[in-house]
Amino acid sequence: MSRRRPWALAVVVTAVTLVLSGCVRLPESGPVVETRSAGSLDDQPIINIDPRPPQPGASATEVVKGFLDAMTATPIQTTVAREFLAKDLRTSWNPQRRLITYADASPPRLRGPSKVAVTLTSADQLDARLAWQGRLPRSKRVVDFPVTMENGEYRIEDAPNALIVPETWFEQRFREVSLYFFDPTATILVPEPVFVPRGDQLTTALVKGLLRGPGTELDRVSRSFIPPGLDYGVSVTVSDAGVADISLKGDVSPENSQAVDLMMAQFAWTLRQDPAVRAFQVTVGGQQIQLPGGVSEVSVEEGAAYDPTGFRSSSLLYGLRDGLLVSGTASGLDPVDGPLGQDREGIRSLAVNLDATRAAGVTDDGSAVVVAPVHAPGTEVRQEASGASDLLRPAWDFADRLWLVDRTPGGARISYVWHDRLTALQVSGITGRQVRGFLVSRDGSRLVAVVHRGRAGDAIMVSRIKHDDQGRVLGAERAQRLVWEGSGRLRIRDLAWRTTTSIAVLNLVGDQLAQVRALPLDGSPPAIGSLSTTLPGNIEGLVGSPAPSEDLYARTRSSLRDLSSSGSGLQNLESGTTALGYVG
């Protein structure tokens, strides 16, 4: 899609049946320039489009144009589009395979006596699950439509198995949401962004997306406990009381009570994105699924133990003050009673694990990492890694893996400490590069890094991490670069989590001017109303969390500026406060 402006989106897959079958509240002091959208697309009516069928005597180029126009039918359907196809193609054409959007398309033109071509500009693609796949390869942007004569009229003899639509049409009719699957150990939920049609069928779209599963491309990254081969029928109904009735057809049921619990957690976390649903019940092959205790009506607030931001993870801020570990809130930080809060160990950056029981600090020279309990006076400080060149701030995931990136003269080396063992991990596109900062998602499935590319500026790279069902790291996918809308080289000073599937990026646009922008990690354009703010002054970093209840801050040497919608402005920091962050 064109990157000329942010636009709204939100997640899943009903389209593939038919179609395919806040503004940010800124600090109260100091001049700030905010970029915002004028409302939500969900509040705007969708205009129906009734495309014209093929007209008698239409030329070959007119038939191709009519075919493209017919794919924009609203409500979404492809009945009219199929009328432009040759008889043999009408039944085999499958627009559910892919969705292609474009900013502009050239007028159809003849390429020989029996072929019409259309050139797509700024074209992007989504797969059959409606998961974002990024820019359409250059070699695919000229689309050929061979034509033939049937009963004296031109008809299209071959066409891509895809719905091909303008990006403006797509952004008005689709939104992005998350489908929730599990990590390979079935311990924590892993959100996977997809797109779904707007309208009153959101619950049906969410259920359909879950039934499709995460797909083979996410093997060893996420898994589903909803048995394969099930079908939801015509639609999922929601009662006036807000109870979704999920009646699944099929002969396969969850294997045991644990599998039932995990399946219901997937439904709960996914369906809570629909404000019309407060609870749900599931039947498989006419048999009602129940949780232990005979509970059949399940609240969408169930499944807290599998929270993708970490079950009972600490919401406090942690940092250093004059070299000692402190914790608290933006309005006040106090030394912890563990060894790092009582004795100066000479550390420059740190990370605290999700339940705030252990802290890892990088020594002042960047050569080693020490780990100690956050609380537990008198305990020893352990050295977990040594002999490094220049370690970045570390990160923890839900399994208490401690992730490290060492900036060696030969480029970045990525490793992790788990069960007292240090293991290297090769991540193509990041390993060996000049890395300026990194994040690891709390669910352990995503690694994000800022890679410096010399005169080309910085780039944000994202990789997916693979595990087995015992939690062992198996490898990482080749990192993909996120597209940044706008001109000029990026000078990224910091990254922070914004949600479980998006980050906040601090980009320097001048000596005393910085931009903070939210970016989805699937590479799709930012949604309308997403964070995009320009801040004056020397902004040193960001403090952010994937948890929706925890605020995002821009950090200066002496203060925190609240950038979240619930924020209350500026908080002063005591002198000597550094390395602030949430757990993870």
Number of C-alpha atoms within 10 A of each C-alpha: 23 18 15 10 12 20 20 21 26 18 26 32 30 28 25 25 14 14 24 23 14 14 18 19 17 24 21 13 9 12 12 13 12 17 16 16 17 10 13 15 19 15 7 9 10 15 11 11 14 14 17 13 17 22 12 9 11 14 13 25 20 18 25 31 17 21 26 21 20 27 24 23 22 17 16 22 19 21 16 19 23 21 19 26 25 19 14 10 17 17 10 10 16 18 23 20 17 21 26 23 25 24 18 17 17 11 15 21 17 16 13 9 10 15 20 23 19 21 17 23 18 17 25 23 22 22 16 19 28 26 24 20 16 20 20 19 10 11 7 11 18 14 15 20 23 20 24 18 13 12 6 9 18 24 27 26 19 19 18 14 15 21 23 24 22 20 19 15 16 20 21 19 24 25 24 23 23 25 28 29 29 24 26 23 16 19 20 27 28 31 23 20 23 26 28 29 26 23 14 10 17 24 27 23 25 28 24 25 25 23 19 17 20 22 12 10 8 15 13 20 25 28 22 24 22 23 17 14 12 19 18 17 12 8 17 19 16 19 12 9 10 15 19 24 18 23 22 23 16 15 11 14 18 17 11 8 13 13 17 19 18 23 21 25 27 27 27 23 24 23 28 18 19 16 10 18 20 19 23 22 19 20 17 20 15 12 12 14 20 18 14 11 6 8 10 16 17 21 20 24 13 18 21 16 13 22 20 25 23 24 16 13 18 17 18 15 20 28 25 25 21 16 22 23 32 25 22 15 12 20 11 13 20 16 18 20 17 23 22 30 23 16 12 12 18 16 23 20 24 26 26 28 25 25 17 21 14 19 26 27 26 27 19 16 13 21 16 20 24 20 22 22 24 25 17 14 14 11 13 13 16 12 14 17 18 14 10 16 17 19 25 22 22 25 25 27 20 21 18 19 22 26 27 28 28 23 23 16 11 10 15 25 23 19 17 20 17 16 9 11 10 16 13 14 19 16 21 14 17 26 20 18 19 21 25 19 22 24 23 24 25 30 26 25 22 22 21 24 24 25 24 19 13 8 7 10 13 20 22 25 21 26 22 21 23 22 20 15 13 9 17 12 18 12 16 19 18 16 20 20 19 19 17 17 14 10 6 10 15 19 17 24 18 22 26 26 25 25 20 22 19 17 21 24 25 26 22 22 16 12 10 11 14 23 19 24 20 22 27 20 24 19 18 25 25 23 22 20 18 20 25 22 20 18 23 15 13 15 25 15 24 25 25 25 26 23 18 12 10 19 21 25 27 22 23 17 16 13 18 24 26 24 25 23 14 14 18 15 17 21 18 15 19 15 11 12 19 25 19 24 23 27 26 31
